[in-house]
């Protein structure tokens, strides 16, 4: 769905495969090969062959006798009950000469060492296994040195450990090897040959879950590395790749950056700078990718992440103000936070408690103006099927034409207009309801509605009007929407053929 007729520019700031070992075994091509020995030597043969089978039994079968499975015999009548009935696993002391001459194959359990000898190993897998073992000792030492808390020992709040990361690269070495082994690399992290490029690998977001061990210091990046990682994502990846292609990668990696700040409880100016740039990225994506289908872009998920980033920023601003630190972009992101909850009166009450220099800032005043224009009094009353819907606001203006004019005003910041764009469907729905009540059986030109409601094309207006059940008259030279007719049409068909 198209959103609005505006455009602008925005600044973001500074900018495995294992080898295949085909081992063909050609020694078991005879009958019974699936069991590792030649079943025809002792089943299906009668008469003189019984003596040979008995000799073989006495020569090679030493101990651990087992009954021959019934599945080996296809015809019980063709086999004498005195024939060989017991199969014994060969003793390890039998020499290779007798084993090679035996018609029976040795059957044993395959160990890890056997698999390694058969298929070989790789440097990556060996390194990965070694690092997994080393991490056990690293975790023990980190707990012993007080770098991470002991999960088995209770800790008082005042004795909590101030956790800090020590990873000096964009992606921890252990994660790089692990994702390379497990084929978890993104295409943007590989070289031209499809192999891992350590200079391009960026730490992924991993959801916290019960039972997961706390990350080691070597798994978490300090603030300076997080800022340089964000510079790489916004300055290199975003500039070199189309947004649609790199968006999933950037969305996940910026989420990982926020997670590392949270793990270290860092709420300083560096955290504010990083979160502000990430918030701008999400806002831009909402504008640039809103017309894509759900399989390629989820507006709901993007909005969810944006609101989480803005909420973190609100907390950072409050904490820094208590320390006497004022951030220069606070008014801008306070306004974005208000617009992201534009139908929530509690957010407006929070804005009213801000210091005067913030409350009177042009960003916040413009956001408050949009807040007033967004309120409606023709919202359908909440029912069980429409939970959590905005409530009607008494004495609201329903001033939809003023709303879209203000969006296109030159004094409205570009990113603020991008945020307002995701509210367009709700404003237009209220506008159609107001028009349907005001224009009694009067046709309104579609072109006029396109201009008033900020549509890109006439076809978009007609499509949305038909969704709401409005009558569109395309017979005239200019398409016309006839309001207040769908209910009359229902009544007209009801009274057809009725006598007075």
C-alpha positions in Angstrom: 0.0 0.0 0.0 1.4 3.3 -1.0 1.9 5.8 1.9 2.6 9.4 0.9 4.1 11.9 -1.5 7.3 12.9 0.1 11.0 12.1 -0.2 14.3 13.1 1.4 17.7 12.0 2.6 18.9 10.9 5.9 22.3 10.6 7.5 23.3 7.6 9.6 26.5 9.0 11.1 30.0 7.6 10.7 30.2 5.7 8.7 31.7 -25.2 4.7 31.6 -27.7 3.6 33.1 -31.0 4.6 34.9 -33.1 2.0 33.1 -36.3 0.9 34.9 -39.5 1.5 33.4 -42.1 -0.8 34.4 -45.5 0.6 33.2 -48.3 -1.6 33.2 -51.7 0.1 33.1 -54.4 -2.5 33.7 -57.3 -0.2 30.1 -57.9 0.8 28.5 -58.1 -2.6 27.4 -61.7 -2.0 24.1 -62.8 -0.4 23.6 -61.7 3.2 26.0 -58.7 2.7 23.8 -56.5 4.7 24.8 -58.6 7.8 28.5 -58.5 7.1 29.0 -62.1 6.2 28.1 -64.6 3.5 24.8 -66.1 4.6 24.9 -68.7 1.8 27.8 -70.5 3.5 25.5 -71.7 6.2 22.0 -71.3 5.0 20.4 -72.8 1.9 23.0 -75.6 1.7 22.3 -79.2 2.7 24.0 -82.5 2.5 27.8 -82.5 2.2 28.1 -78.8 2.8 27.1 -79.4 6.4 30.6 -80.7 7.2 32.3 -77.7 5.7 30.1 -75.4 7.7 30.8 -77.3 10.9 34.6 -77.1 10.3 34.3 -73.3 9.8 32.4 -73.1 13.0 35.0 -74.9 15.0 37.9 -72.9 13.5 36.6 -69.4 13.8 33.9 -69.2 16.4 35.5 -68.8 19.8 32.9 -67.3 22.2 29.8 -65.2 22.7 27.5 -67.4 20.8 24.2 -65.9 19.5 21.2 -67.5 17.8 21.0 -67.1 14.1 18.2 -64.5 13.3 15.2 -66.1 11.6 15.3 -63.4 9.0 18.4 -65.0 7.5 16.6 -68.1 6.5 14.2 -67.7 3.6 13.1 -71.3 3.7 13.1 -73.2 7.0 12.4 -76.5 5.3 15.6 -76.3 3.2 17.7 -76.0 6.3 18.5 -79.0 8.5 18.0 -78.3 12.2 21.5 -79.8 12.8 23.1 -77.2 10.6 24.9 -74.2 12.0 22.6 -72.5 14.5 25.0 -70.4 16.4 27.0 -67.3 15.2 29.9 -66.2 17.2 31.6 -62.8 17.1 35.3 -63.4 16.2 37.8 -63.0 18.9 40.2 -60.0 18.6 43.1 -62.5 18.9 42.4 -64.1 15.5 45.2 -63.2 13.1 44.5 -61.3 9.9 45.3 -64.3 7.7 42.6 -66.4 9.1 40.2 -63.4 9.1 40.8 -62.7 5.4 40.3 -66.3 4.5 37.1 -66.6 6.5 33.7 -66.4 4.8 32.5 -64.5 7.8 33.1 -60.8 8.3 33.9 -59.3 11.7 31.2 -57.2 13.3 32.1 -54.5 15.8 31.0 -51.1 17.1 32.4 -48.1 15.2 34.1 -45.7 17.6 34.9 -42.0 17.1 38.5 -42.9 16.4 37.4 -45.3 13.7 35.3 -42.7 12.0 38.1 -40.2 12.2 40.5 -42.7 10.7 38.1 -43.6 7.9 36.8 -40.2 7.0 39.7 -38.1 8.1 39.3 -34.7 9.8 39.6 -31.0 8.8 41.5 -28.2 10.4 38.2 -26.4 11.0 36.6 -29.2 12.8 39.7 -30.0 14.8 40.0 -26.3 15.8 36.3 -26.2 16.8 36.6 -29.3 19.0 39.7 -27.9 20.6 38.1 -24.5 21.3 35.0 -26.2 22.8 37.2 -28.0 25.3 39.2 -24.8 26.0 36.0 -22.9 26.8 35.3 -25.2 29.8 38.6 -24.1 31.3 38.0 -20.5 30.3 34.7 -20.4 32.1 36.2 -21.9 35.2 38.9 -19.3 35.3 36.5 -16.5 34.6 34.4 -17.5 37.5 37.4 -18.0 39.7 38.7 -14.5 38.8 35.3 -12.9 39.3 34.7 -11.9 35.7 31.4 -13.7 35.5 29.1 -14.9 38.3 29.0 -18.4 39.5 25.6 -19.9 38.4 25.7 -22.3 41.3 26.4 -19.7 44.0 23.8 -17.2 45.2 24.9 -13.5 44.9 23.6 -10.5 46.7 22.6 -7.5 44.6 25.3 -5.3 46.0 27.9 -7.9 45.2 26.9 -8.2 41.5 29.7 -8.4 39.0 30.3 -5.6 36.6 30.5 -7.7 33.5 32.7 -6.4 30.6 33.5 -7.9 27.2 37.0 -8.3 25.8 36.3 -9.3 22.2 38.3 -7.0 19.9 36.7 -8.1 16.6 33.3 -7.7 15.1 32.6 -11.4 15.6 34.1 -13.7 18.3 36.5 -16.3 17.0 34.6 -19.2 18.5 31.3 -18.1 16.9 33.0 -17.6 13.5 34.3 -21.2 13.6 31.0 -22.6 14.9 28.9 -20.9 12.3 31.3 -21.9 9.6 31.1 -25.5 10.6 27.3 -25.4 10.9 26.8 -23.6 7.6 25.4 -20.6 9.4 27.3 -17.9 7.6 25.5 -15.1 5.7 26.5 -14.4 2.1 27.7 -11.0 3.2 30.3 -12.7 5.5 31.9 -14.8 2.7 34.6 -14.2 0.2 34.3 -14.7 -3.6 34.9 -18.5 -3.1 32.2 -18.9 -0.6 34.5 -19.3 2.4 34.5 -17.4 5.7 36.0 -13.9 5.5 36.9 -13.0 9.1 37.0 -9.3 8.2 33.4 -9.4 7.2 31.9 -11.7 9.9 29.6 -9.9 12.4 28.3 -11.4 15.6 24.7 -12.6 15.3 21.8 -12.1 17.7 21.1 -15.0 20.0 17.9 -15.1 21.9 18.3 -15.5 25.7 16.7 -18.8 26.9 16.6 -20.8 30.0 19.5 -23.2 30.3 21.9 -21.2 28.2 25.2 -20.4 29.8 26.2 -16.8 30.3 28.6 -15.5 27.6 32.2 -15.4 28.4 34.0 -12.0 28.3 35.6 -13.1 25.0 32.2 -13.4 23.4 31.1 -9.8 24.1 32.3 -6.7 22.4 33.2 -3.5 24.4 31.7 -0.2 23.4 34.5 1.0 21.1 34.2 -2.3 19.1 30.4 -2.0 19.0 30.7 1.5 17.5 33.2 0.4 14.9 31.0 -2.5 14.0 28.0 -0.2 13.6 30.2 2.1 11.4 31.0 -1.0 9.2 27.3 -2.0 8.9 26.0 1.5 8.1 29.0 2.8 6.2 30.0 -0.2 4.2 27.2 -2.8 3.9 24.4 -0.3 3.6 26.2 1.8 1.0 27.3 -1.2 -1.1 24.2 -3.4 -1.1 20.6 -2.8 -2.0 18.5 -2.2 1.1 16.2 -5.2 0.4 19.1 -7.5 0.1 21.0 -6.5 3.2 18.1 -5.6 5.5 17.7 -9.0 7.2 21.5 -9.0 7.8 21.6 -5.4 9.2 18.4 -5.9 11.3 19.9 -9.0 13.0 23.4 -7.6 13.5 22.2 -4.3 14.9 20.0 -6.3 17.3 23.2 -8.1 18.4 24.9 -4.7 19.0 22.0 -3.7 21.3 22.3 -7.0 23.1 26.0 -6.5 23.9 25.2 -3.1 25.4 22.5 -4.7 27.5 24.8 -7.6 28.7 27.3 -5.0 30.0 24.7 -2.6 31.3 26.3 0.2 29.4 24.0 3.3 29.3 26.5 6.1 28.5 26.9 8.4 25.5 28.3 5.6 23.4 25.1 3.5 23.9 23.0 6.6 23.1 24.9 7.2 19.9 24.6 3.6 18.7 20.9 3.4 19.6 20.0 6.6 17.8 21.6 5.5 14.6 19.9 2.1 14.8 16.6 3.8 15.4 17.1 6.0 12.2 17.8 2.8 10.3 14.5 1.2 11.3 12.6 4.4 10.5 14.1 4.5 7.0 13.3 0.9 6.4 9.6 1.5 7.3 9.5 4.1 4.6 11.6 2.4 1.9 10.2 -1.1 2.2 6.6 -0.6 3.1 5.3 -1.6 -0.3 6.9 -5.0 -0.2 4.8 -8.1 0.6 4.9 -9.9 3.9 7.3 -12.5 2.8 9.9 -9.9 2.0 9.3 -7.4 4.8 7.3 -7.5 8.0 6.2 -4.0 9.1 5.0 -5.4 12.4 8.5 -6.8 13.3 10.2 -3.6 12.1 7.9 -1.5 14.2 8.4 -3.7 17.2 12.2 -3.4 17.1 12.0 0.4 16.5 9.8 0.8 19.6 12.3 -1.3 21.7 15.2 0.9 20.6 13.2 4.1 21.4 12.2 2.8 24.8 15.9 2.1 25.6 16.8 5.6 24.5 14.1 7.1 26.8 15.7 5.2 29.7 19.2 6.3 28.7 18.2 10.0 28.5 16.6 9.8 32.0 19.7 8.2 33.5 22.1 10.6 31.9 20.0 13.6 33.0 20.3 12.5 36.6 24.1 12.6 36.1 23.8 16.1 34.7 24.4 15.0 31.1 22.1 16.4 28.3 22.1 14.7 24.9 21.7 17.0 21.9 19.3 14.7 20.0 17.0 13.9 22.9 14.2 16.1 21.6 14.2 14.5 18.2 13.9 10.9 19.6 11.4 12.0 22.2 9.2 13.2 19.3 9.7 9.8 17.5 8.7 8.0 20.6 5.5 10.0 20.9 4.6 9.3 17.2 5.2 5.6 17.7 2.5 5.7 20.4 0.4 8.4 18.9 -2.9 7.0 20.1 -1.6 6.5 23.7 -2.5 9.4 26.0 0.0 8.1 28.7 2.9 9.0 26.4 1.6 12.6 26.0 1.5 12.9 29.8 5.1 11.8 30.0 6.1 14.4 27.4 4.3 17.1 29.5 6.7 16.4 32.4 9.8 17.1 30.4 12.0 20.1 31.1 10.8 23.3 29.4 13.6 23.4 26.9 12.7 20.0 25.6 8.9 20.4 25.7 9.1 23.6 23.7 11.5 22.2 21.1 10.2 22.3 17.5 10.4 18.6 17.1 8.2 17.8 20.1 5.8 20.7 19.3 5.3 19.3 15.8 4.8 15.8 17.1 2.2 17.1 19.5 0.4 18.8 16.6 0.3 15.5 14.8 -1.0 13.8 17.9 -4.0 16.2 18.0 -4.7 15.7 14.3 -4.6 11.9 14.6 -7.3 11.5 17.2 -10.7 10.3 16.0 -14.2 10.1 17.4 -15.6 7.8 14.8 -13.7 4.7 15.9 -15.9 1.6 16.2 -16.5 0.8 19.8 -14.3 -2.0 21.3 -15.8 -5.4 21.2 -14.5 -8.9 22.0 -13.2 -9.2 18.4 -11.5 -5.8 18.4 -9.5 -5.8 21.6 -6.8 -3.3 22.3 -8.2 -0.9 19.7 -7.9 2.9 20.3 -10.8 4.5 22.0 -12.8 7.4 20.7 -11.6 10.8 21.7 -14.4 13.3 22.4 -14.2 16.7 20.6 -11.5 15.5 18.2 -11.1 17.4 15.0 -11.0 14.6 12.5 -9.0 17.1 10.5 -7.5 14.7 8.0 -6.8 17.3 5.3 -4.7 19.3 7.7 -2.8 16.2 8.8 -1.6 15.4 5.3 -0.8 19.0 4.5 1.4 19.1 7.6 3.1 15.9 6.6 4.2 17.5 3.3 5.2 20.7 5.0 8.9 21.7 4.5 9.3 22.2 8.3 8.4 18.6 9.0 11.6 16.5 9.3 12.0 13.7 6.8 12.3 10.9 9.3 9.3 12.2 11.2 7.2 12.0 8.0 8.5 8.5 7.5 7.3 7.5 11.0 3.9 9.1 10.3 3.6 7.0 7.1 2.7 3.9 8.9 -0.3 5.7 10.5 -1.7 6.7 7.0 -4.1 3.7 6.7 -5.7 4.5 10.0 -6.1 8.2 9.2 -7.5 7.4 5.8 -10.0 5.0 7.2 -11.3 7.7 9.6 -11.4 10.1 6.7 -13.5 7.8 4.5 -15.9 7.3 7.5 -16.2 11.0 8.0 -16.8 11.6 4.3 -19.4 8.8 4.2 -21.4 10.6 6.9 -20.9 14.2 5.4 -21.4 13.7 1.7 -25.0 12.5 1.5 -25.5 10.9 -1.9 -23.0 13.3 -3.4 -20.2 12.1 -5.7 -16.7 13.3 -4.9 -14.0 13.1 -7.6 -11.4 10.5 -7.0 -8.6 13.0 -7.9 -9.7 15.4 -5.2 -9.6 12.6 -2.6 -6.2 11.6 -3.9 -4.9 15.1 -3.2 -6.5 15.5 0.2 -5.5 12.1 1.6 -2.0 12.0 0.1 -2.3 9.0 -2.3 0.2 8.5 -5.0 -2.2 7.4 -7.7 -6.0 7.4 -8.5 -6.0 3.6 -8.7 -4.8 3.4 -5.1 -7.8 5.5 -4.0 -10.2 3.4 -6.0 -8.8 0.2 -4.6 -9.0 1.3 -1.0 -12.5 2.8 -1.4 -13.7 -0.6 -2.7 -12.2 -2.3 0.2 -14.3 -0.2 2.5 -17.4 -1.0 0.4 -17.8 2.5 -1.1 -19.4 2.9 -4.6 -17.0 4.0 -7.3 -18.6 5.4 -10.5 -16.2 5.2 -13.4 -18.8 6.0 -16.1 -18.2 9.7 -16.0 -15.1 11.4 -17.5 -13.6 11.6 -14.0 -14.0 8.6 -11.6 -16.3 9.5 -8.7 -16.9 8.0 -5.3 -20.5 8.1 -4.2 -20.7 8.1 -0.4 -23.6 7.0 1.8 -25.0 4.6 -0.8 -24.1 1.1 0.4 -26.7 1.1 3.1 -29.3 2.6 0.8 -28.6 -0.1 -1.7 -29.2 -2.8 0.8 -32.5 -1.2 1.8 -33.5 -0.8 -1.8 -33.1 -4.5 -2.6 -35.0 -5.3 0.5 -38.1 -3.4 -0.4 -38.3 -4.5 -4.1 -41.6 -6.2 -4.9 -43.2 -5.3 -1.6 -46.7 -3.8 -1.7 -47.7 -0.8 0.4 
